[in-house]
Amino acid sequence: MAASFSETADGGPSRLQADLAAKIVRMLHAQRAGPGHHLVELDLCQTFGVSRTPIRGALKLLAQQGTVEARANRGFVLVQPVDAPPSEDLTTAQDDEDERLFVAIARARNDGTLPEATTQQEMLRMFASKRANLVRVLQQLADIGLVERKPGNGWLFTSSIDSARAQEDSYAYRRIIEPAGILEATFELDRKWMERSREQHLQFAKRRWRDTLAVEFYRMNSDFHEQLARCSGNRYLLGAVQRQNQLRSFLNYHWTHGPERVTESIEEHLAIMDALDRGRAERAHVLMKEHLSSSAQAYSPADASSSQPGSLTR
C-alpha cells in the first residue's frame, strides 16, 4: 500500500513535520511552557502558517519522542519543560536529496522548464528523483500553498506567487509588519541568538560567492527575520513572517541578484542588530524599513542583476 501523502514512503515523518516539531520545541522553550501546557492545533497552524495535517504529524512525532502526550478530549500537552531548544532540525538522512529536488523544481519553474500543470510521473523523469523524495517535496510545497492536486490526475503550481505584483505586495506587507514588531511593548531581544547570528553573518561575508551558497544564505536570511519576529512576543506577527519566508523561498533558492546584494543585505542586517544591541529600537525600526525597501528594489524585474562570481566582501 502506498504511503500517505503526509509521510515518507516508510511511514516516517516528512521533512516538513520534522521541521515543525523542532520549531514547536523552540517555541515552547521561548515561552517557558510548563508541564500540562496545552498545544492548540489551530493556534499552531496560525503561528507556523501551515494546515492541520503537518501540525498533527509534528505533534505525533513529539509524542513518540516523549516531549508531549495525547490526552482524551484535550489533544496534546507538554510532558515537562524544555531545558534547551534543539540545535538542529529533527530531519532524516534524505534531507540532502529533498533539498536538491526542491531547488531543481524551483529553478525549473522559474525558467519555464516545468509547466504550471504537470504530473508526478513527468516530474520523476525530469528530475531523476525517487518517488518518496518527490512526495515529500510536493507535500512541503502543498502545505505552503504553492502546488495543489488537480482533479483526477496531476499537479497544478499556483501562479500568483510568480507575478511581479505578488512580490511587490509581499514586500509592502512586510514593511508594515516587521518594523512594527520591533516597537512592540512585548519585544524582548534574544541576545544569545543575536550574537550567534552576528558571527554567522560576519563569517558568511568573508566567503567567495558561488551559486550553491544560495540555500545557506536564505536560511540565514530567513532565520534573521523570523527570530526578530519571535522577539516581538506576538505569535500572529511571527506566523505572518514565517509564512512569507516559506512562500519566498521557492523563488529565492535560485539567486539571480549578484553577490553585491548579498553583501548589502548582510550589512543591513548587521546595522539592525547593532541598533538593537544599543537599545535604539526606533533606529532599528527605520533600518528595517529601509532594508526591506532595498530588497524590494533588488527583486524587481527591472533591477535584478545576474549572478556573477566574486567575493562577498567589499
N, C-alpha and C positions, 0 to 999 in steps of 0.2 A: 504493500500500500504506500502511495506517495506521501511524503512528509507534508504537513500543513504549511500554508504559505508563511506563517509567522515563526517558523522554527527551522532549524537546519535539517538536512536530509537524515541525520541520525537521531533526530528528536531533541537535540540540544538547543540551547538558546541562540537566537540570532545575534548578530553583532549589535544591532540597534538595542535589543533587550539588555545585552551585557553593558553597553554604554550607559543606558538609562539606569541600570542597577547601581553602577558606580556613582552616577550623578545624584541619585536618591540618597545614597550613603553620605556623600559630601554635604548635601543639603541638610540632612539630619544632624550631622556634626556641627554645621554652622548655626543651626537653630538650638543647639544644646538640648535636643529632644531626649526625654527620659523614658524609662520602661513604661509600656502601655500606651505610648503616643500613637494615635490613630492616623493611619495613612489613607486619605480620601482619594479615590481614583480620579474623580473629576478635577480635584484641585491639582493633582499631579499632571493630568492631561493639559490643563491650562498653563501650569508652570513650565512644562517642557515642550509645549506646542505639538503634541502628538495625540493619536487616538487611544482609546482604552485598550485595544489589543496588545500593543507593545508594552504598555504600562503594566497590564496584568502579567505578561510574561516576565517582566523585570521583577515584579513582586514575588512571583513564584520562584524565581532564581534566588532571590534573597531569603526566601523561606527555606529553600533547600540548603542554604549556607548557614542557617540558624540566626540570621540577623533579625528577621521578622517572623511572625507566625500568624496563621489564619485562625480567626475565631468566629464562631457561629454568629451570624447577624451583625458582625462588626467589621468584616473584611480583614485587613492586615494591621497588626500593631507591632511596635518595636519591642524586641525582647529585652535589650539592655542598651545603655548609652553607647554611642560610637566614640571610642577613645581617640581614634585618629582616622581621618579620611583616607581612602585608598590612594596610593601614589601613582598607580597605573590603572587603566581601564581593565575591567574583567572581560578580556577578549580571548579569542581562541587562536590556534596556530594558523587558521585560514585567513587571518586579517590582511596579510600582505597581498594575497591574491584578490581578496574582495576590494581592497583599495586600488589595485591595478585596474580592476574591471570598472570600478566607479569612475576613475579618471578617464579610461578609454571611452566609456559611454558619454561622459560629459564632453569630451573633445569631439566625438562623432556627432553629437547633437549640435555643438557649436559650429562645426564646419559644414553641416548639412549632409554628412555621410549617412547618418542614421535618421530615417524619416520620422515624422511625428507619429505615424501609425505603423506598427511592426508586430512581429510575432516572436515568441520566445525561441522558436527553432531558428529563425533568421538571426537573432542576436547570438545564439550559441555558435553559429557558423561564423558570423562576422568577427567575434571577439575570441574565438578558440577557447571558450570557457567551459567549465563543468557546470552541469545543471544546478547543483547545490549552491555554488557561488553566485550564479545569476539570480537564483531565487532570493538569496539573502540581500543582494544589492537592490533588486526590484522592490523588495519589502521596505528597505530603507527609503527608497525614492517615493514609494506609495505613502508611507507614513508622514512624509513632509509635503505631500500634495503635488509631486512633480510627475507622477505617472499613475495611470489607473487602468484597470482591466476593461477591455471592450466587451460588449455583449457577445457571447458566443466564443470567439477566439481572438487572441491578440492583445496588444497593449497600446495605449494612447498616451503620449507625452503631452502634458499641458503646455500651451503656447504662451500664456500670459507672462510668465517669468522671463521669456526671451525678448520681450519688447523693450525698446529704449524708454518708453513711458513707465513701464513697470520698475525699471532701475531708478528712474528719477523719483517716482513715488516712494520707493523704498528708502532712498536717502533723505527725502523730505520728512518721512515718518521718523527716521532715526534721529534727525536733527531736532525733532520735537522732544522725543522721549529720553534719549541717552544723556544729553547735557542736563536735563531736568532731574534725572536720578541723582546726580552729584550734589544737587542742592536740597535733596530730601532731608527732613529733620532726622530721619532714621538712618541716614548714611553713616556707615562706620568703616573706615579704611582697614583692610586686612594687610597689615604691614609685612607680615611674613610672605604672603603671596606677592606683594609688590616688589620686595627685594629679589625674590626668585625671578619674577617677570623682567625686572630691570636688567638683571645679569643675563637672562636669556636673550633680550633684545640687543645688548651690547655685544655678546658673543656672535649672534647671527649677523650683525652688521660688519663683522670682520671677514666673513666668508665671501668667496667669489661666487657670483650668481650663476646658477645653471637651472634649466627648466625643472629638473627633478626636485628642486628646493621649494617649488610652489606649494606642495601639500604641507610641508613643515611650516612655511611662512603663514599659511592660512590658519593652521592650528594655533600658532602663537597669536595671530591677529584676533581670531575668534575668542580665544581664552581671555585676552586683554579686555575686550568689550563685555564678554559675559561676566567676568569676575567683578568688574566695576558695577555692572547692573546688580549683581548679587550683594555688593556692599551697600547698595541703596536700601536694602531691607524690605523692598517691595516685590513680592513674588510675581505680581502681574507684569511689572516692568521687566523683571528677569525673564519671564516666559516670552515676552514680546521680543526681546533681544535674542534669545536662543532660537526663536522661530526665524528671525531674519538671518541669523548666521547659517542655519540649515538651508534655507532657500537659496542664499547667495553662493553657498559652497559648490553647488552643482555647476555654476558658470565659472566660478573663480578658481577652481582647481587647474584651469588652463590659463596660465598667466600670459597676458599679451601687452602689458603696460611698461615693460622695461625695468631694469634694475634701479633706475633713478627714483621711480615712485616707491619702490621698496624702501630705499634709503630715507626718503621723505617721510614715509609712514612711520618708520622706526623712530625718527627724530621727533615727530609729533607725539607719538606715544610716550616717549621719554620726557618730553616737556610737560605733558599732562601729569605724569607720575611725580615729577619734581614739584609742580604746583601743589599737588595733594599732600606731598611729604612736608611741605612748608605750611600746611593748613590754609592754603589760599584756594578755597572751594570756588569762589566767584571766578578767579583766574582760570581754574581748571575747566569750569563750565564754558567759558569763552573759547578756550583752546579746543575743547571737544567739538564745539560747533564749527570752528574753523577747520579742524581735521576732517570732519565728515563732508564739509563743503569741498575741500581739496580732493577728497576721494571721489566724490560725485563727479567733479570735473574730469578727473583722470579716467573715469569709467565711461564717460560719454563717448559715443561712437566717433564723433568728430575729433576728439582729442586723444584717443587711445593710440599708443605707440606700440610698435612691435618689439618683442623681447630681443635684446642683444647681449652677448656675453660681456661680462665686466665685473669689476669689484663693487661691492655694496657700499664701500666706504668712499667718501669724497675727499 
